Amino acid sequence: MEARVVPPIKVLVVDDHTLFRKGIIHLLQQQTGIEVVGEARDGREGIELAKQLAPDVILMDVQMPGCNGIEATKAIREDLPDARIIMLTVSEQDEDLFAAIKAGARGYLLKSVEPDHLLKSIDLLMKGEAVIPHNMASKLLSEFSAMAKQPAPKADSVNEYQSLTKREKDILQTLAGGASNKEIGNALNISEHTVKIHLKNILKKLHVNNRIQAAVYAHRQGLVADAPKGRLK
């Protein structure tokens, strides 16, 4: 019986700084299981290449002239709703982090990240995890708490939540506690694959783009009493 061949992870790199972009590409090209399918020098070029190449993962700079990474992420997610985008940035500003998540990014890493951590983050992203540094995750947790105190649109939100199955509600509540897919599976005695399927359905029903936005939704609905104590990545 022949071994199952796992296709490489297709990656698109979008960054206006040539030296950094080429360095990332060189790192990725040394890895088995990763294929760099394209590179772009700005957001507009990144949008076009994303449409043409349909990469598995996009590494996107935040600050770029013309069309920045936030705008490009929004545009890409409109055409490719399942796009996995990690923002790479030198910015630790709260507003950039929140804007990236709202735009649909599934990860946010500083450019000072260690090479091994970047590679691990790509792997986690492919498994359906969110990728946020611990020091910045705490800012998101604070945002969760603040949003939980704000009134949410009652009618639509209640209808959306009620459309979830009991299992999906359990997963949403566990997710909002900061749990990874593996931790959710262990807590509910189901496989990671099953968790991923449920999460996809949850995102669709709640009209949100990623697990972080789903966690924010849960906090706004008061489904979790306190800010998440687990990890977001």
N, C-alpha and C positions, 0 to 999 in steps of 0.2 A: 504494500500500500504506500503510495507516494505521499510525502509530507506536504502539508498545505503551505503554499507559497503566500506569504503576507506581503501585499504591495507596499512600497515605500510611502512614507508620509510626504505629500507634496507641499512644499513651502514657497510662499511668495514673500520677498523682503522689500519693504517700502521705506526709504530713508533718503533725505536729500544730501546727507554727508557721505561722500564717496568712500572715505577711509573707513568709517564705521560700517557702512553697508557691505563693503568688500570683506571686512573682517568677519562679520556675521556669516556671510556666504561661505567664506573659507572654513570657518568652524563647522558649519552644517555639512559641507561637502566631505568632511573627514569621517562623518558618522554613517554607519551602515543603517539602513532603514529610513533614511531621509534623503529626499531628492529636491534640490532647489530648482523650481520650474520657471522662475522669473525674478526680476528685480526692477524696481521703479524708483525714479528720482523725486517724485512728488505725488501728491494725493490723486490728481487727475489721471496720471499715468497708472497709478495703482488701481484705480477704479476700472479702467479699461482692461488691464491685465487680469484682474480678478474675474471679470466677465468671460474673458477668453480662455483662461486656464483652469478656473474652478479649483483653486488649491484647497488642500485640507486645512492648512494653517496659514495665516497672514501675520507677519511681524511688521507692525506699523509704527512709524515715528509719530509723535504728537504734533510737534512744532515744525511745520514746513511752509515755505512761501506759497502763495496762491491758495491752493486747496489744502488745508491742514489735515492732520490725521483724524480728528473728530468728525469733520465734514465728510471725509472719504469713508470712514467707518459707517456713518449713517447711510450714505449712498450705496455702499456695497451690500449692507444688510437689507436694503429695500429690494435689490435684485437677487441676492443670495441669503435668504433668511437664516440658513443654517451655518453661515460662514463663521469660522473660529478665528477671532482676531485678538492678538496680544498687542497692547500698546507698549512701546518702548520709549522711555523719556528720561530727561534729566530733571523733570519737574516733580516736586513733592507737594505742589499746591493742591489743597483740597478740591478746589473747583475743577481742576483738570481731571482728577480722579473721578469725581462724580459725573462730569460731562462725558468721559470715556465710557463709563458703565451705562449711562442713559442712552448713549449712542448705539450700544449693543456690543461693546467689547467684552470678551470673556476673560481677559487677563490684563494686568497692568504691572509692568516691571520697570525698575529703574535701569538706566544704561550701565550702571556700575555693577550689575548683577554678575555673579560668577558664571563662567561658561557651563559648568556642570548643572547649575541651577536652571539656566535657560533651557538646556536640553531636557531636564526633568519636567520643566513646566510645559514644554511641548507635548511630552508624553501624557502628563496629567490632563491637558486640554483635550487630547484625543480620547481620553477616558470619560470625558464629560464633566471634569472638575473646573472650578473657577480658580484663577491664579492671581493672588494678590499678596504682596509682601506683608509680613506680620505687622510692621510698624504702620503701614497704611491701612491694613485691615481694621485696626482699632478706630481709625477715622470713620470708616464705613459703619462700624458698629455703633458709633456715636450718632451717626446720621440715621441709622435704623431707629434708635431710641427717640430721636427728635421727630421723625416721621410718624412713629407710632402714636404720638400725642396729637398729631394733626387730624382733623376730621377727614375721613375718606368719602368719596362719592358713594352714598349708601345703596341705592337701588341696584345699579349695575354691578357694584362690587359684591353685594350679597348674592345676586343671581350667578355671577361667575363662580364664587366659592361653592355655592350649592350644587353647581354642575359637576363638581369633583366627586369621585367615588370616595368611599371611606378610606380605602388604601391610599388614594392620592392625597387625601387630607392628612393622613398620618405621615406620609412622606414629606409633604410641604412643611408641616410643623417641625419635623426632625431636621429638615434642611435649614429652616430658619434658626435652628439652634447652632448652626455652624458645622454640621456634620458633612463629611465627604460621602461619595456614593458607597464606598466600602462600609463606612460606619453606619449609614442608613440601612444597608442590606443586613448587616449584623444585628442592628437593633430590631429590625422587623422580620428577621429570619427569611430573607429573600435574596436572590442573586444580584450582583452588580448589574448584570444585563437587564434584569427585570426592573431594577431601579431606573436605569436609563430610559426604558420604554415609558414608564410612568411619568418621569420628569418631562419627556417630550410632550406627552399629553397634557400635563399640568401647564406648561408654558403656553401651549396653544389655547387652552381653555381660559387662562387668565390674561391672554393678550400681552404677554411680556416676552422680552427677548432672551433672557438668560437666567440662571439660577440666582444670581445676586438680586436682580429685579424681583424675582419671585420671593426671595427672603424679605425684601423691603415691603412687598405687598402683604406678606404674612404679618409683619410687625404693624403695619398700618391698620390691619383688620383686628389687631389685638389678639392674634392667635398665639403669641408668645409673650409671656409676662415681662421678661427681662431681655436685655440685649444678649445676642448669641455669645456663648462662652467658648465655643469650639473654633475651628479654623475655617477659613474661607477658601483655602486652596487645596 
